Amino acid sequence: MGVNSFRPHAAANVLHNEYGDCKDKANLFNSLLRSLEIEARLVRVSARLARRMTGCLVWRSTHAISRVALGGQPVWVDTTG
């Protein structure tokens, strides 16, 4: 509910609180990668696609993961594992 149902919390807050949902964790992961000059972006996927990718039941209508560029190729990372 509210703005944080679709916008992640700041990476520093997630790190400090040691807590976050899928988009918060992906945003923190992306921030850490970008500090190493590795391109990373937050991507929202449907629950159906997330279930196919991970084999896990996702209760949200959408799920957030990271798209990382390594060697010019996309790598999809789910940080909620």
Backbone as CSV, one residue per row, in Angstrom:
resi,resn,N_x,N_y,N_z,CA_x,CA_y,CA_z,C_x,C_y,C_z
1,MET,0.841,-1.174,0.000,0.000,0.000,0.000,0.885,1.235,0.000
2,GLY,0.415,2.295,-0.603,1.156,3.539,-0.621,2.257,3.552,-1.653
3,VAL,3.061,4.622,-1.621,4.086,4.825,-2.630,5.126,3.709,-2.638
4,ASN,5.451,3.132,-1.494,6.466,2.087,-1.459,5.951,0.731,-1.912
5,SER,4.705,0.663,-2.358,4.239,-0.574,-2.972,4.777,-0.701,-4.393
6,PHE,5.258,0.415,-4.973,5.834,0.342,-6.311,7.206,1.013,-6.405
7,ARG,7.605,1.800,-5.408,8.916,2.451,-5.421,9.751,1.891,-4.276
8,PRO,10.980,1.459,-4.577,11.808,0.883,-3.509,12.262,1.931,-2.502
9,HIS,12.536,1.463,-1.289,13.154,2.317,-0.278,14.602,2.596,-0.698
10,ALA,15.173,3.656,-0.175,16.568,3.995,-0.466,17.479,2.851,-0.035
11,ALA,18.494,2.587,-0.849,19.414,1.489,-0.566,20.046,1.621,0.813
12,ALA,20.424,2.829,1.209,21.043,3.042,2.525,20.095,2.640,3.653
13,ASN,18.798,2.920,3.494,17.824,2.545,4.519,17.658,1.030,4.602
14,VAL,17.643,0.369,3.466,17.498,-1.095,3.443,18.704,-1.732,4.121
15,LEU,19.900,-1.217,3.817,21.111,-1.744,4.430,21.100,-1.517,5.940
16,HIS,20.721,-0.326,6.355,20.677,0.004,7.787,19.641,-0.842,8.536
17,ASN,18.449,-0.996,7.944,17.363,-1.736,8.594,17.523,-3.247,8.482
18,GLU,18.391,-3.697,7.572,18.575,-5.127,7.290,17.251,-5.796,6.951
19,TYR,16.423,-5.062,6.207,15.109,-5.579,5.834,14.647,-4.884,4.561
20,GLY,13.933,-5.631,3.725,13.323,-5.038,2.546,12.578,-6.090,1.757
21,ASP,11.662,-5.627,0.917,10.955,-6.567,0.041,11.767,-6.745,-1.243
22,CYS,11.186,-7.387,-2.241,11.930,-7.734,-3.450,12.530,-6.510,-4.135
23,LYS,11.761,-5.436,-4.259,12.286,-4.251,-4.958,13.330,-3.532,-4.122
24,ASP,13.200,-3.573,-2.788,14.200,-2.958,-1.918,15.533,-3.694,-2.020
25,LYS,15.477,-5.023,-1.989,16.695,-5.829,-2.064,17.363,-5.693,-3.431
26,ALA,16.573,-5.699,-4.486,17.128,-5.527,-5.833,17.747,-4.142,-5.973
27,ASN,17.106,-3.120,-5.420,17.642,-1.766,-5.491,18.972,-1.667,-4.739
28,LEU,19.068,-2.277,-3.572,20.325,-2.293,-2.817,21.411,-3.008,-3.614
29,PHE,21.090,-4.172,-4.155,22.028,-4.951,-4.959,22.520,-4.126,-6.146
30,ASN,21.594,-3.465,-6.829,21.946,-2.640,-7.989,22.855,-1.482,-7.578
31,SER,22.566,-0.871,-6.451,23.394,0.239,-5.967,24.816,-0.227,-5.673
32,LEU,24.940,-1.389,-5.061,26.268,-1.934,-4.773,27.018,-2.237,-6.064
33,LEU,26.327,-2.821,-7.050,26.969,-3.105,-8.335,27.384,-1.821,-9.047
34,ARG,26.507,-0.823,-9.036,26.843,0.444,-9.700,28.034,1.121,-9.036
35,SER,28.219,0.918,-7.721,29.398,1.488,-7.054,30.681,0.845,-7.580
36,LEU,30.546,-0.345,-8.169,31.677,-1.039,-8.804,31.696,-0.809,-10.312
37,GLU,30.870,0.140,-10.767,30.731,0.494,-12.182,30.242,-0.672,-13.030
38,ILE,29.350,-1.474,-12.453,28.671,-2.547,-13.177,27.236,-2.090,-13.399
39,GLU,26.800,-2.124,-14.649,25.443,-1.675,-14.977,24.409,-2.642,-14.410
40,ALA,23.447,-2.095,-13.685,22.377,-2.911,-13.107,21.108,-2.079,-13.050
41,ARG,19.984,-2.704,-13.371,18.698,-2.017,-13.404,17.634,-2.842,-12.689
42,LEU,16.674,-2.135,-12.096,15.519,-2.765,-11.467,14.507,-3.114,-12.555
43,VAL,14.007,-4.338,-12.515,13.036,-4.800,-13.507,11.851,-5.415,-12.777
44,ARG,10.671,-5.044,-13.193,9.461,-5.651,-12.625,8.982,-6.755,-13.560
45,VAL,8.635,-7.875,-12.977,8.113,-8.996,-13.759,6.792,-9.428,-13.143
46,SER,5.956,-10.023,-13.962,4.676,-10.500,-13.453,4.894,-11.673,-12.520
47,ALA,3.951,-11.918,-11.648,4.046,-13.045,-10.712,4.136,-14.363,-11.469
48,ARG,3.434,-14.468,-12.588,3.469,-15.711,-13.373,4.873,-15.971,-13.903
49,LEU,5.522,-14.939,-14.455,6.877,-15.093,-14.963,7.846,-15.380,-13.821
50,ALA,7.694,-14.684,-12.707,8.571,-14.912,-11.554,8.455,-16.352,-11.068
51,ARG,7.260,-16.892,-11.062,7.032,-18.274,-10.623,7.739,-19.242,-11.581
52,ARG,7.658,-18.969,-12.899,8.328,-19.831,-13.874,9.842,-19.746,-13.739
53,MET,10.358,-18.537,-13.455,11.802,-18.342,-13.355,12.379,-18.999,-12.112
54,THR,11.680,-18.896,-11.000,12.243,-19.344,-9.720,11.674,-20.664,-9.230
55,GLY,10.504,-21.054,-9.742,9.842,-22.242,-9.239,9.138,-22.001,-7.921
56,CYS,9.157,-20.763,-7.447,8.545,-20.419,-6.165,7.237,-19.675,-6.376
57,LEU,6.329,-19.868,-5.468,5.067,-19.144,-5.491,5.320,-17.707,-5.071
58,VAL,4.883,-16.766,-5.879,5.032,-15.348,-5.579,3.647,-14.793,-5.322
59,TRP,3.428,-14.234,-4.153,2.100,-13.776,-3.766,1.769,-12.394,-4.294
60,ARG,2.770,-11.648,-4.712,2.521,-10.296,-5.213,2.051,-10.347,-6.660
61,SER,1.399,-9.283,-7.087,0.979,-9.225,-8.481,2.172,-8.950,-9.380
62,THR,3.219,-8.318,-8.844,4.464,-8.128,-9.585,5.625,-8.455,-8.665
63,HIS,6.757,-8.690,-9.270,7.965,-9.043,-8.537,9.093,-8.217,-9.131
64,ALA,10.092,-7.843,-8.362,11.211,-7.047,-8.851,12.497,-7.850,-8.773
65,ILE,13.259,-7.804,-9.861,14.549,-8.467,-9.939,15.555,-7.486,-10.533
66,SER,16.784,-7.928,-10.660,17.840,-7.093,-11.227,18.251,-7.618,-12.592
67,ARG,18.499,-6.686,-13.493,19.082,-7.003,-14.801,20.489,-6.431,-14.772
68,VAL,21.476,-7.308,-14.807,22.876,-6.916,-14.707,23.539,-7.159,-16.057
69,ALA,24.313,-6.188,-16.519,25.039,-6.334,-17.784,26.445,-6.837,-17.477
70,LEU,26.725,-8.063,-17.896,28.059,-8.650,-17.720,28.581,-9.080,-19.076
71,GLY,29.680,-8.498,-19.478,30.252,-8.838,-20.783,29.311,-8.531,-21.924
72,GLY,28.495,-7.505,-21.754,27.548,-7.127,-22.798,26.303,-7.989,-22.863
73,GLN,26.182,-8.939,-21.972,25.029,-9.841,-21.950,24.212,-9.604,-20.682
74,PRO,22.886,-9.715,-20.793,22.063,-9.542,-19.594,22.090,-10.793,-18.710
75,VAL,22.182,-10.548,-17.412,22.071,-11.609,-16.418,20.944,-11.198,-15.487
76,TRP,19.983,-12.075,-15.277,18.817,-11.774,-14.450,19.060,-12.346,-13.059
77,VAL,18.945,-11.490,-12.026,19.255,-11.911,-10.659,18.056,-11.630,-9.763
78,ASP,17.581,-12.662,-9.073,16.510,-12.497,-8.082,17.175,-12.501,-6.708
79,THR,17.184,-11.367,-6.055,17.891,-11.221,-4.777,17.072,-11.687,-3.586
80,THR,15.853,-12.155,-3.810,15.022,-12.590,-2.682,15.288,-14.033,-2.307
81,GLY,15.970,-14.776,-3.171,16.306,-16.174,-3.007,16.149,-16.690,-1.678
